[in-house]
Amino acid sequence: MTSKKQLSIVLPAKNEAANLRNLLERIRIVVPNAEILVVDDGSTDDTARVAKDAGARVVRHPYNQGNGASIKTGARNAKGDILVFMDADGQHDPEDIPVLLDKLEKGYDMVVGARHVSTQASWLRKIGNNFYNRLASVMTGHRIEDLTSGYRAVRADKFRKFLYLLPNGFSYPTTSTMAFFRSGFPVAYVPIQAGKRVGKSHIRLFRDGVRFFIIILRIGSLFSPMRLFLPISAAIFIAGISYYAYTFSTSGRFTNMSALLILASLIIFLIGILSEQISSLHYRSAEEDRRQQ
């Protein structure tokens, strides 16, 4: 399938001149006929010149707009029917591109390179990623092996449906993965070995870890609202009933706190139902397109 379709390799890059020269040569060897598109996200070094000298097409941001903004720019400007997103810092091995494409040919709309746990940067990041994967799996009802991996192959028409959802920051993998799951587009994972990046990472673990957690909760409420609101509502309702049973047995009265907890559980449950309806409307066009295929 991919042999008849044009392939675009999209690399968001900020000050990656030192890594790009070797990386682009390796990509060209693996996929010689693919379009290579480098999105220069406001670099202050020779990223754009190095990319052009290596034969890549370059789209420049006038200032740093973030990894997500670069992905969106790449998706809008790429000519290919199949898009492969990979980091420009040397962590992703171009030899894995055929593996991603082979899996995509088996009927999937997105294939993600799932990093082996031994290749992740630190033990803290391993714990964090494992937590995110488990939480996201509960939220979506699908097993997610690597929520934050940016190395992925997608069908361009499907991916562009969700560009408006993607944040300009670094969390586009989280959002795009859940968008595909929510819309019923098949997603697969293939194991990869991620290398060590050359130079300083642009990710700040603690600050961005909090952001990841907030984003997961936000996306969970957007994509599977009742999976979030129903357990919270049930827990508060049980607390209210239990407190009522306690105060009735000890003092023979129904307290304001019990009423408040039971009322709060009802309100949260109703918010969950409303959010579920809004979520369904939000993805109506994507689901209609899927039925027409």
Backbone hydrogen bonds in HBPLUS format (Angstrom, degrees):
<---DONOR---> <-ACCEPTOR-->    atom                        ^
c    i                          cat <-CA-CA->   ^        H-A-AA   ^      H-
h    n   atom  resd res      DA  || num        DHA   H-A  angle D-A-AA Bond
n    s   type  num  typ     dist DA aas  dist angle  dist       angle   num
A0004-LYS N   A0001-MET O   3.12 MM   3  5.66 151.3  2.20 111.9 119.2     1
A0005-LYS N   A0002-THR O   3.22 MM   3  4.89 147.0  2.34  92.7 102.4     2
A0081-ASP N   A0006-GLN O   2.81 MM  75  5.40 137.3  1.99 129.1 138.4     3
A0082-ILE N   A0006-GLN O   3.15 MM  76  6.46 163.3  2.18 164.2 167.5     4
A0035-GLU N   A0007-LEU O   2.87 MM  28  6.24 158.6  1.92 164.6 160.9     5
A0008-SER N   A0082-ILE O   2.93 MM  74  6.27 161.9  1.96 166.4 172.5     6
A0084-VAL N   A0008-SER O   2.89 MM  76  6.29 154.8  1.95 161.8 168.0     7
A0009-ILE N   A0035-GLU O   2.70 MM  26  6.11 164.9  1.72 168.1 172.7     8
A0037-LEU N   A0009-ILE O   2.80 MM  28  6.01 171.1  1.80 166.1 169.2     9
A0010-VAL N   A0084-VAL O   2.79 MM  74  5.99 164.5  1.81 156.6 162.1    10
A0086-MET N   A0010-VAL O   3.23 MM  76  6.58 157.7  2.29 165.3 166.7    11
A0011-LEU N   A0037-LEU O   2.90 MM  26  6.28 163.7  1.92 161.5 164.7    12
A0039-VAL N   A0011-LEU O   2.97 MM  28  6.13 160.0  2.01 137.0 143.3    13
A0013-ALA N   A0039-VAL O   2.87 MM  26  5.89 161.3  1.90 160.7 154.3    14
A0041-ASP N   A0013-ALA O   2.79 MM  28  5.87 166.0  1.81 155.7 160.5    15
A0019-ASN N   A0016-GLU O   3.01 MM   3  5.40 137.3  2.19 109.1 120.6    16
A0020-LEU N   A0016-GLU O   2.96 MM   4  6.00 153.5  2.03 162.2 170.8    17
A0023-LEU N   A0019-ASN O   3.26 MM   4  6.30 162.9  2.29 151.9 156.2    18
A0024-LEU N   A0020-LEU O   2.77 MM   4  5.75 174.1  1.77 163.6 163.6    19
A0025-GLU N   A0021-ARG O   3.32 MM   4  6.47 154.9  2.39 140.0 146.6    20
A0026-ARG N   A0022-ASN O   3.11 MM   4  6.38 155.4  2.18 148.4 154.6    21
A0027-ILE N   A0023-LEU O   2.93 MM   4  6.25 155.8  1.99 152.0 159.1    22
A0028-ARG N   A0024-LEU O   2.97 MM   4  6.12 161.2  2.01 147.4 152.1    23
A0029-ILE N   A0025-GLU O   3.18 MM   4  6.42 145.0  2.31 140.8 149.3    24
A0030-VAL N   A0026-ARG O   3.20 MM   4  6.46 155.1  2.26 146.4 152.1    25
A0031-VAL N   A0027-ILE O   2.88 MM   4  6.05 176.1  1.88 167.6 167.8    26
A0034-ALA N   A0031-VAL O   3.25 MM   3  5.62 166.5  2.27 115.5 119.5    27
A0057-ARG N   A0036-ILE O   2.86 MM  21  6.11 164.7  1.88 175.3 171.0    28
A0038-VAL N   A0057-ARG O   2.82 MM  19  6.17 163.7  1.85 169.5 173.0    29
A0059-VAL N   A0038-VAL O   2.99 MM  21  6.39 160.0  2.03 156.5 161.3    30
A0040-ASP N   A0059-VAL O   2.84 MM  19  6.15 143.4  1.98 149.8 160.3    31
A0061-HIS N   A0040-ASP O   2.80 MM  21  6.06 164.5  1.82 171.1 166.0    32
A0050-VAL N   A0046-ASP O   2.91 MM   4  6.02 172.3  1.92 165.7 168.0    33
A0051-ALA N   A0047-THR O   2.98 MM   4  6.14 160.7  2.02 150.4 156.1    34
A0052-LYS N   A0048-ALA O   2.95 MM   4  6.19 162.5  1.98 152.4 156.9    35
A0053-ASP N   A0049-ARG O   2.89 MM   4  6.06 164.7  1.91 154.7 159.1    36
A0054-ALA N   A0050-VAL O   3.08 MM   4  6.25 136.8  2.27 139.4 150.3    37
A0054-ALA N   A0051-ALA O   3.17 MM   3  5.16 129.0  2.44  93.1 106.6    38
A0056-ALA N   A0051-ALA O   2.97 MM   5  5.34 156.2  2.02 157.3 149.5    39
A0055-GLY N   A0052-LYS O   2.93 MM   3  5.11 160.1  1.97 109.1 114.4    40
A0070-SER N   A0066-GLY O   3.09 MM   4  6.39 150.0  2.19 145.4 154.0    41
A0071-ILE N   A0067-ASN O   2.95 MM   4  6.29 151.6  2.03 149.2 157.0    42
A0068-GLY N   A0168-ASN O   3.01 MM 100  4.10 119.6  2.39 108.8 111.6    43
A0068-GLY N   A0169-GLY O   2.43 MM 101  4.84 129.0  1.68 128.1 146.5    44
A0072-LYS N   A0068-GLY O   2.99 MM   4  6.30 159.2  2.04 149.9 155.2    45
A0069-ALA N   A0168-ASN O   3.18 MM  99  4.31 149.3  2.28 113.3 104.8    46
A0073-THR N   A0069-ALA O   2.92 MM   4  6.16 158.3  1.97 146.2 152.4    47
A0074-GLY N   A0070-SER O   2.85 MM   4  6.03 157.7  1.90 146.5 153.0    48
A0075-ALA N   A0071-ILE O   2.85 MM   4  6.10 160.2  1.88 152.0 157.0    49
A0076-ARG N   A0072-LYS O   2.97 MM   4  6.14 152.2  2.05 147.4 154.6    50
A0077-ASN N   A0073-THR O   3.06 MM   4  6.18 145.9  2.18 144.9 153.5    51
A0078-ALA N   A0074-GLY O   2.85 MM   4  5.73 139.2  2.01 151.2 159.6    52
A0156-ALA N   A0081-ASP O   2.86 MM  75  5.28 168.1  1.87 145.4 147.1    53
A0083-LEU N   A0154-VAL O   2.93 MM  71  5.36 166.2  1.95 156.9 160.9    54
A0154-VAL N   A0083-LEU O   2.81 MM  71  5.36 158.2  1.86 155.3 162.9    55
A0085-PHE N   A0152-ARG O   2.84 MM  67  5.45 158.9  1.88 166.7 168.3    56
A0152-ARG N   A0085-PHE O   3.12 MM  67  5.45 151.2  2.20 142.7 151.5    57
A0198-VAL N   A0089-ASP O   3.43 MM 109  6.17 161.4  2.46 160.3 163.0    58
A0195-GLY N   A0091-GLN O   2.77 MM 104  4.28 170.0  1.78 134.0 133.7    59
A0096-ASP N   A0093-ASP O   2.95 MM   3  5.79 168.3  1.97 126.6 130.5    60
A0097-ILE N   A0094-PRO O   3.00 MM   3  5.47 163.5  2.02 116.0 121.3    61
A0099-VAL N   A0096-ASP O   3.06 MM   3  5.13 120.8  2.43  99.0 114.4    62
A0100-LEU N   A0096-ASP O   3.06 MM   4  6.42 157.1  2.11 157.9 163.6    63
A0101-LEU N   A0097-ILE O   2.99 MM   4  6.27 162.0  2.02 156.4 161.7    64
A0102-ASP N   A0098-PRO O   2.83 MM   4  5.93 156.2  1.89 145.3 151.6    65
A0103-LYS N   A0099-VAL O   3.19 MM   4  6.39 158.0  2.24 144.6 149.7    66
A0104-LEU N   A0100-LEU O   3.00 MM   4  6.25 151.1  2.09 143.6 152.3    67
A0105-GLU N   A0101-LEU O   3.03 MM   4  6.28 145.9  2.15 147.3 155.1    68
A0106-LYS N   A0103-LYS O   3.06 MM   3  5.41 154.9  2.12 108.2 116.1    69
A0107-GLY N   A0104-LEU O   3.26 MM   3  6.00 139.9  2.43 123.6 123.3    70
A0109-ASP N   A0186-PRO O   2.92 MM  77  5.45 160.1  1.96 138.1 144.4    71
A0155-ARG N   A0109-ASP O   3.12 MM  46  5.55 144.6  2.25 155.1 152.0    72
A0110-MET N   A0186-PRO O   3.25 MM  76  6.64 137.9  2.43 154.6 160.9    73
A0188-ALA N   A0110-MET O   2.93 MM  78  6.42 155.2  1.99 152.3 160.4    74
A0111-VAL N   A0153-ALA O   2.86 MM  42  5.24 159.8  1.90 154.5 160.2    75
A0153-ALA N   A0111-VAL O   2.86 MM  42  5.24 157.2  1.91 151.7 158.4    76
A0112-VAL N   A0188-ALA O   2.89 MM  76  6.31 163.0  1.91 153.7 155.7    77
A0190-VAL N   A0112-VAL O   2.98 MM  78  6.33 158.0  2.03 159.1 162.3    78
A0113-GLY N   A0151-TYR O   2.78 MM  38  5.37 172.5  1.78 168.2 165.7    79
A0114-ALA N   A0190-VAL O   2.78 MM  76  5.74 155.9  1.84 144.1 151.3    80
A0192-ILE N   A0114-ALA O   2.93 MM  78  5.71 153.7  2.00 141.6 138.7    81
A0116-HIS N   A0192-ILE O   3.08 MM  76  6.28 145.5  2.21 167.9 172.5    82
A0119-THR N   A0116-HIS O   2.91 MM   3  5.55 159.4  1.95 121.3 127.9    83
A0120-GLN N   A0117-VAL O   3.39 MM   3  5.61 169.8  2.40 107.7 110.4    84
A0126-LYS N   A0122-SER O   2.94 MM   4  6.25 148.3  2.04 145.3 154.8    85
A0127-ILE N   A0123-TRP O   2.99 MM   4  6.24 160.0  2.03 147.7 151.6    86
A0128-GLY N   A0124-LEU O   2.92 MM   4  6.14 163.4  1.95 146.2 151.5    87
A0129-ASN N   A0125-ARG O   2.84 MM   4  5.93 168.0  1.85 149.7 153.0    88
A0130-ASN N   A0126-LYS O   2.95 MM   4  6.06 156.6  2.01 145.4 152.2    89
A0131-PHE N   A0127-ILE O   2.97 MM   4  6.20 155.8  2.03 148.9 155.3    90
A0132-TYR N   A0128-GLY O   2.93 MM   4  6.23 163.6  1.95 153.8 158.2    91
A0133-ASN N   A0129-ASN O   2.86 MM   4  6.05 161.2  1.90 149.9 155.1    92
A0134-ARG N   A0130-ASN O   3.07 MM   4  6.28 160.9  2.11 146.2 150.7    93
A0135-LEU N   A0131-PHE O   2.90 MM   4  6.10 168.5  1.92 157.4 160.9    94
A0136-ALA N   A0132-TYR O   2.84 MM   4  5.91 167.1  1.86 152.9 157.0    95
A0137-SER N   A0133-ASN O   2.95 MM   4  6.03 146.7  2.06 139.6 148.9    96
A0138-VAL N   A0134-ARG O   3.06 MM   4  6.35 152.3  2.14 147.1 153.5    97
A0139-MET N   A0135-LEU O   2.98 MM   4  6.26 160.4  2.02 149.8 155.6    98
A0140-THR N   A0136-ALA O   2.94 MM   4  6.07 160.5  1.98 149.8 154.0    99
A0141-GLY N   A0137-SER O   2.76 MM   4  5.46 141.2  1.91 138.9 149.3   100
A0158-LYS N   A0155-ARG O   3.14 MM   3  5.56 122.1  2.50 107.1 120.6   101
A0159-PHE N   A0155-ARG O   3.00 MM   4  6.21 167.2  2.02 160.5 164.7   102
A0160-ARG N   A0156-ALA O   2.96 MM   4  6.04 160.3  2.00 153.7 157.9   103
A0161-LYS N   A0158-LYS O   3.21 MM   3  5.53 146.2  2.33 104.3 113.7   104
A0162-PHE N   A0159-PHE O   3.10 MM   3  5.82 157.8  2.15 118.0 123.7   105
A0163-LEU N   A0160-ARG O   3.45 MM   3  5.24 175.1  2.46 103.2 104.3   106
A0165-LEU N   A0162-PHE O   2.92 MM   3  5.33 148.2  2.02 110.5 120.4   107
A0166-LEU N   A0163-LEU O   3.17 MM   3  5.36 138.6  2.35 102.4 113.1   108
A0175-THR N   A0171-SER O   3.30 MM   4  6.63 168.5  2.31 160.3 161.5   109
A0176-SER N   A0172-TYR O   2.89 MM   4  5.90 171.7  1.90 157.7 160.5   110
A0177-THR N   A0173-PRO O   3.01 MM   4  5.91 157.3  2.07 142.0 148.5   111
A0178-MET N   A0174-THR O   3.18 MM   4  6.38 169.9  2.19 151.7 154.1   112
A0179-ALA N   A0175-THR O   2.91 MM   4  6.05 151.5  1.99 148.6 157.4   113
A0180-PHE N   A0176-SER O   3.05 MM   4  6.20 158.5  2.10 147.3 151.5   114
A0181-PHE N   A0177-THR O   3.08 MM   4  6.39 164.8  2.10 150.9 155.1   115
A0182-ARG N   A0178-MET O   2.83 MM   4  5.91 164.8  1.85 148.3 153.2   116
A0183-SER N   A0179-ALA O   3.04 MM   4  6.15 146.7  2.16 142.3 150.3   117
A0185-PHE N   A0180-PHE O   2.95 MM   5  5.04 152.0  2.03 154.9 152.4   118
A0184-GLY N   A0181-PHE O   3.11 MM   3  5.20 159.0  2.16 104.8 111.2   119
A0208-ASP N   A0204-ARG O   2.83 MM   4  5.69 162.5  1.86 161.9 167.9   120
A0209-GLY N   A0205-LEU O   2.66 MM   4  5.55 135.2  1.85 137.3 150.3   121
A0210-VAL N   A0206-PHE O   3.15 MM   4  6.38 158.7  2.20 148.8 151.5   122
A0211-ARG N   A0207-ARG O   3.21 MM   4  6.51 155.5  2.27 139.6 146.7   123
A0212-PHE N   A0208-ASP O   2.80 MM   4  6.03 154.3  1.86 145.4 152.1   124
A0213-PHE N   A0209-GLY O   3.04 MM   4  6.33 159.1  2.09 147.9 152.6   125
A0214-ILE N   A0210-VAL O   3.00 MM   4  6.28 162.6  2.03 153.0 157.3   126
A0215-ILE N   A0211-ARG O   2.83 MM   4  6.02 158.2  1.88 152.2 158.9   127
A0216-ILE N   A0212-PHE O   2.85 MM   4  6.11 154.9  1.91 151.2 157.9   128
A0217-LEU N   A0213-PHE O   3.09 MM   4  6.38 162.5  2.12 149.2 153.1   129
A0218-ARG N   A0214-ILE O   2.87 MM   4  6.11 158.2  1.92 148.1 154.9   130
A0219-ILE N   A0215-ILE O   2.74 MM   4  5.90 164.2  1.77 152.9 157.5   131
A0220-GLY N   A0216-ILE O   2.71 MM   4  5.81 150.8  1.79 144.6 154.0   132
A0221-SER N   A0217-LEU O   2.95 MM   4  6.16 155.4  2.01 145.4 150.8   133
A0222-LEU N   A0218-ARG O   3.00 MM   4  6.20 134.9  2.20 136.0 149.0   134
A0223-PHE N   A0219-ILE O   2.67 MM   4  5.77 157.2  1.72 156.4 161.4   135
A0224-SER N   A0220-GLY O   2.85 MM   4  5.31 151.7  1.93 134.1 143.6   136
A0227-ARG N   A0224-SER O   3.05 MM   3  5.57 136.7  2.24 114.4 126.0   137
A0228-LEU N   A0225-PRO O   2.95 MM   3  5.37 145.2  2.07 108.8 119.3   138
A0229-PHE N   A0225-PRO O   2.86 MM   4  6.10 170.6  1.87 162.3 163.9   139
A0230-LEU N   A0226-MET O   3.00 MM   4  5.16 152.5  2.08 123.5 132.3   140
A0233-SER N   A0229-PHE O   2.84 MM   4  5.98 164.1  1.87 156.6 161.5   141
A0234-ALA N   A0230-LEU O   2.86 MM   4  6.04 163.3  1.89 155.5 160.1   142
A0235-ALA N   A0231-PRO O   2.95 MM   4  6.08 157.5  2.00 145.0 150.7   143
A0236-ILE N   A0232-ILE O   3.07 MM   4  6.30 163.1  2.10 152.1 156.0   144
A0237-PHE N   A0233-SER O   2.93 MM   4  6.08 155.2  1.99 148.3 155.9   145
A0238-ILE N   A0234-ALA O   2.95 MM   4  6.12 163.2  1.98 150.0 154.0   146
A0239-ALA N   A0235-ALA O   3.01 MM   4  6.22 152.9  2.09 141.6 149.5   147
A0240-GLY N   A0236-ILE O   2.92 MM   4  6.16 153.8  1.99 145.7 152.5   148
A0241-ILE N   A0237-PHE O   2.91 MM   4  6.20 165.2  1.94 156.9 160.0   149
A0242-SER N   A0238-ILE O   2.85 MM   4  5.91 159.1  1.89 146.1 152.7   150
A0243-TYR N   A0239-ALA O   2.93 MM   4  6.05 158.0  1.98 144.4 150.5   151
A0244-TYR N   A0240-GLY O   2.95 MM   4  6.13 151.3  2.03 142.8 151.3   152
A0245-ALA N   A0241-ILE O   2.91 MM   4  6.19 159.2  1.95 150.6 155.5   153
A0246-TYR N   A0242-SER O   2.96 MM   4  6.23 152.3  2.04 145.1 152.9   154
A0247-THR N   A0243-TYR O   2.94 MM   4  6.19 170.2  1.95 153.7 155.5   155
A0248-PHE N   A0244-TYR O   2.88 MM   4  5.95 153.5  1.95 149.5 157.4   156
A0249-SER N   A0245-ALA O   3.04 MM   4  6.06 154.1  2.11 138.9 145.6   157
A0250-THR N   A0246-TYR O   3.02 MM   4  6.18 144.4  2.15 145.6 155.3   158
A0251-SER N   A0247-THR O   2.80 MM   4  5.52 155.8  1.86 138.4 145.8   159
A0252-GLY N   A0248-PHE O   2.88 MM   4  4.00 130.2  2.13 104.4 114.0   160
A0259-ALA N   A0255-THR O   3.28 MM   4  6.64 161.9  2.31 145.6 150.1   161
A0260-LEU N   A0256-ASN O   2.83 MM   4  6.07 155.2  1.89 149.3 156.6   162
A0261-LEU N   A0257-MET O   2.95 MM   4  6.19 161.9  1.99 153.0 156.7   163
A0262-ILE N   A0258-SER O   3.01 MM   4  6.23 167.8  2.02 155.0 158.3   164
A0263-LEU N   A0259-ALA O   2.91 MM   4  6.00 160.5  1.95 147.9 154.0   165
A0264-ALA N   A0260-LEU O   2.86 MM   4  5.99 155.4  1.92 145.6 152.9   166
A0265-SER N   A0261-LEU O   2.96 MM   4  6.20 155.2  2.03 146.8 153.0   167
A0266-LEU N   A0262-ILE O   3.11 MM   4  6.39 151.8  2.19 143.3 150.5   168
A0267-ILE N   A0263-LEU O   2.98 MM   4  6.29 158.8  2.03 151.3 156.8   169
A0268-ILE N   A0264-ALA O   2.95 MM   4  6.17 164.8  1.97 153.9 157.6   170
A0269-PHE N   A0265-SER O   2.99 MM   4  6.14 153.8  2.06 142.2 149.6   171
A0270-LEU N   A0266-LEU O   2.99 MM   4  6.26 157.1  2.04 149.0 154.8   172
A0271-ILE N   A0267-ILE O   2.90 MM   4  6.19 152.1  1.98 148.8 157.0   173
A0272-GLY N   A0268-ILE O   2.97 MM   4  6.23 150.5  2.06 144.4 152.2   174
A0273-ILE N   A0269-PHE O   3.05 MM   4  6.45 153.8  2.12 147.7 154.0   175
A0274-LEU N   A0270-LEU O   2.97 MM   4  6.23 165.3  1.99 151.2 155.0   176
A0275-SER N   A0271-ILE O   2.82 MM   4  6.01 159.4  1.86 149.5 155.7   177
A0276-GLU N   A0272-GLY O   2.91 MM   4  6.07 148.9  2.00 144.5 153.0   178
A0277-GLN N   A0273-ILE O   3.10 MM   4  6.44 153.2  2.17 148.0 154.2   179
A0278-ILE N   A0274-LEU O   2.99 MM   4  6.31 159.8  2.03 150.6 156.3   180
A0279-SER N   A0275-SER O   2.83 MM   4  6.00 157.4  1.88 148.4 154.8   181
A0280-SER N   A0276-GLU O   3.04 MM   4  6.28 153.7  2.11 142.9 149.5   182
A0281-LEU N   A0277-GLN O   3.09 MM   4  6.40 158.4  2.13 149.5 154.6   183
A0282-HIS N   A0278-ILE O   2.88 MM   4  6.05 147.3  1.99 145.4 155.5   184
A0283-TYR N   A0279-SER O   3.29 MM   4  6.59 140.7  2.46 146.0 153.0   185
A0284-ARG N   A0281-LEU O   3.25 MM   3  5.08 168.7  2.26 105.6 107.1   186
A0287-GLU N   A0283-TYR O   3.04 MM   4  6.23 159.8  2.08 154.7 160.4   187
A0288-GLU N   A0284-ARG O   2.85 MM   4  6.08 153.4  1.92 154.1 161.9   188
A0289-ASP N   A0285-SER O   2.97 MM   4  6.17 159.7  2.01 148.0 153.2   189
A0290-ARG N   A0286-ALA O   3.06 MM   4  6.27 148.5  2.17 138.7 147.4   190
A0291-ARG N   A0287-GLU O   3.05 MM   4  6.33 150.3  2.14 144.0 151.0   191
A0292-GLN N   A0288-GLU O   3.13 MM   4  6.38 143.3  2.27 144.9 154.3   192
A0293-GLN N   A0290-ARG O   3.29 MM   3  5.43 154.0  2.36 101.4 109.0   193
